[in-house]
Amino acid sequence: MGKQTKGIHHISAIVGHPQENVDFYAGVLGLRLVKKTVNFDDPGTYHLYFGDEEGSPGTIITFFPWAKGRKGRIGDGQVGVTTYVVPEGSLASWKNRLESFQISFTETERFGERYLQFDDPHGLHLELVEREAGEKSTWESDGITSDMAIKGFGGSILYSSNPTETANLLEDHMGLTEIDANEEYIRYQSQADIGNIIDVKMASGDRGMMGVGTVHHIAWRATDDNDLRDWQEHLYQNGFGVTDVKDRNYFNSVYFKEHGGILFEMATDSPGFAIDEERDELGRDLKLPPQYEDFRDQLTESLYPIEVRKLSK
């Protein structure tokens, strides 16, 4: 048996104005803002994390908001669609909620499951699907109870410039199992209850262009630092140009570009988001990595003020 990832750790995307980002993911979708920090490579830009109450692996979507950034194009070499899983019987409530916020959606079916597909304010493709697997979220917000709250990721649709190579990577080197296929997609499943279903689109199209409204990378779960180093060696031995280990404060990780052009990351489950804030205070204050703490005043002044607020319908 080769290496096996449990599934998605997080997905990171580029968006527009940060307050619009907070309003949509916290206000409309009801996710918790669990961490407000900065891009370690560009500290003048926020790095915002949204997920369940604790920021559990498999629930976290992260954003680099560029208020005046160039619009991107979703295409090959990217995560095309990010899937969220909700409790069984809740899609009707979600239809009502999206309609109340005047968010257009379409209903579709894939591999026998019904989906609500819609875009966020900056163009990211999202969808909701009902599944029994996965614990219900305990994070309740305005109008969203645990009976309809997003549990975490259902998975994603990968748009690859070389779908066969991407599919081979998932199955042969990352330990996912092919469970279904049709003319459009091959479906893979990992070990976890959430963040576990990956559909690879088998027809290539136009190359994606990085910018506002596109996914920057998808991260997969490594258990701990020892497991991460094993993944680093495993990937290197199988022909992938993997980076050195990066310290991201809340997890450690390595990156590599898979052969279909999608940027993949392997990220540790630990230490998590409670290392610099109490659980009840997650996402409240701006948290900076040590190398930028001396510049807190300047950064605070330059970053757009944001808040989690109740939205009018």
N, C-alpha and C positions, 0 to 999 in steps of 0.2 A: 504494500500500500504506500503510495507517494504522499506528498504533502496535501493537506486538505484545509481550506479556509472555511470557517463557519458561515461566512457570507459577507454582506456589506457592513463596513464600519461606519463610513460617512460618505457623503457626496458634497463636493464644493463647486460653487458656481459664481459667475460674475453677473452682477445686477446693477441697477441704476441708483436712484436716490435712496439712502439708507432708511429714511422714515417710511417711504412707501414699502420698502422691504419688510420692515417691522410690522407695519399695519396689516400687510397681507398674511404673513406667516404666523404671527401671534394673534392678530385681530380677527382675521377671517378663518384661517385653518386651525387656530387654537393651539398651536405649538408653544412650548415654553422657550423664551429667550434665556438660554442657560449660560451663555458666556458672551461678554462684550469686551473684545480685545482688539489688537491691530494685526495687520499683515506683517509677519516677522521680516519679510523681505522688502516691504514698502510701508513703513509705520505711519505714513500719512493717510492710509486707508484702513477703515475698520476691517476686522474679521469677526463676523457675527455668527453664533452657533444657536440653532433651534432644535429642540427634540422633546423627549418626554420629561417627566419631572426631574429625573436625575441626569439626563443626558446620556442614556445608555447606548452602547454600541448597537448599530442597526436602526437608530432613530434620528441620528444627527444629520441635519443639512446645514452647511456652512456657506457664508457669502462674503465676497469681496465687493462692496458697493462702490461703484464709480459714478457719481452723480452726473458727471459730464462726459462719461465714457462713450466710445464708439460702439454702435450697435454691431453685434456679431451675427453669425449665420449658423443655424443648427444643421449639421451634416455629418458626413463620414469622418471618423476619428474622434467621435464624441459620444457621451451618453445622450441619446436622443430624447428619451422620455423617462422621467422619474416617477416611480409608482409608489403610492402610499396605501397601506392596508388599514381597513376600518372594520369594526365588528359586523358580523352577519346581521342583516336586517336594517342597516343604517343608511343605505344609499338613498332612500327616499328622503330622509332628513337632510342629507347632504345636498340633494337637488334643491330642496326648499331653501337651504342656507345660501347656496351659490346664487340662486335666483334673487334672494332678498338683497344681495350685494351687487346685483346686476352683472354677474359674471357669466358669460356665455360658456356653454359646455355641450359636448356631444356624447351620446351613449353608443357604445360599441361592444363587441364581443371578441374574445381571443381565447382559444383553447377552452371553450366552454364556460368562461367567466365573463361577467358583465363589468364594464368599466365606465366611469365618468371621466372624460378627458377635457382639459381646459388649460389655459395659459395663466401664468402669474403676470403682474403688471408690466414686467420687463421682457416677456416673451418666452420664458422657460416652459417647456411642455411638461405637464403634470397629469396624473390620473389617479383615481381612487378605485379600489377593488375590495369587495367583501371577502374575508376568509375567517374560518374558525380559529386557525392556529395563531398563537401569539397572545400574550397577556394583555388585558385591557389597560389602557392608560389611566393613571390616577390623577392626571393633570386636567382639571376642569376649568373652563374659562367661560366668558359671556356667551350663553346660549348653547354651549357644548358640554354634554355630560359624558361620563365614562361609557355609556351605551352607544355613543357615536364617535368618540374621540379617536383621532388617529393613533394607531398602535405603534407605528414606525414605518420603515420602508417595506413595501411589498417586494420591491426589486427594481428593475430598470429594463429598458430596451436599449441595446447597444447598437449604434450605427458604425459599422466598420468599413474601412477601405479594402479589407481582405477578410471577409466573414469566415472563411474556412480556417484561417490561421487563428482568428480570435476564438472560434469555437474549440479548436484543438487545445489552445492554451487553457481554457476553462476546464476542459475535461481531463487532459493529460497531465497538466502541471499544477492546477489549483484544486483539483479534487471534486469538482461539481459533476453531477450525473445528468445525462440527457434523459428527460422524462417524456418529451413529446416533440413533434415536428409537423409542419405543414409547408405549403409552397412559399410562405413568407418568412417564417421564423423557425429557429430551433430553440426549444425551451430547456433550460438547465436548472437544477436545484442543488442548493448547498445544505449543510447540516442544521442550520438554525431555524427557528420558527418564524422569524421575520428577516427581511433583507436577504431573502433566500432564493427568489425566482428571477432568473435572468433570461430574457429573450434576445437572441441575436438575430437581427434583421439580415436576411440572406442576400438581398439585392443591394448592390452598391449604388450610390448616387453622387451628388456633388460633394466636394470636400467642405467640411465645416470651417468656419472662420471664427477664431476666438474673439470675444467681445461681450458686451452687455447682452444678457439673455441666453447665455450658453453655459454648459457645465465645463468647468476647468479640469476636474479629475474625479475619479471614483476610487474610494479607499476600501480595502478588504481587511478582514480581521486577522490579526496575529494575537496569540494569547498573552505573551509577555516578551521581555527583551531577548530571552534565549530563543524563543520561537521565531522572533523577528530576524535574528542572526541566521537561524536555519533557513528561513525564507530567502534572505539575501544570498546565501551560498547556493541554495537550490535554483534560484532564478539565474544566477550567474552561470552555473554549470549547464543550464539549458539554453544558453545563448541570448540572454536578455541583459542589456546594459543597465544595471541596477546602481543606484546612488549609494553613497555613504549613509549611515544612520543619521537622521535629523531629529533634534530634540524640539518637539512642539509643545512643551510644558505639560499638556494634558494627555499626551501619548508620544511615543517615539515611532519613527516611520522610515521607510525607504520608498523610492519612486522608480518606475521604469515605464518606458513606452512599449506597449505591446505591438505586435506586427501588423495590426489593423489601424494603428495610429492613435489609439486611445491612451491617455495618460492614466496609469494605474499606480496606486499607492498601497503598501502594506502597513497597517497601523496597529499598535498594541492596544488591547482593551484597557490596560492600566497606564497611568494612575487615575485617570478620570478627571472630572471637572470640579470636584469638591476639595482639591488640594489648596486652593487660595480663597475660597469662599465657603461659608456655611451653606448647607443644602437649602435652607429656607431663603437664602439671599442670593442664590445663583442668578447671574445676569444683571444684578443691580448696579454694580460699579464698574468703571473701566479698569480692566486688569492689563498690566503691561509686563512683558518679559523683562528680566533684570537689566538687559543692555539698553533699554529705552526709559527706564525709570527716571533718570536725570532730566529727561526731556518731557516729563509729564505735563507741565504747564503749557509748553508750546503745542504739544499734540492735542491737548484738551481744547485749546483755543482754535486750532485749525480744523478739527473734526466737526461735522454737523451734529448738533444736539439731537438726540433721539429719545423716544419714550414708548413704552408699551401702554397703549391707551384704548379705551372703549370706543368702538366705531359706531356711528349712526347708520342705520339701514335705510 
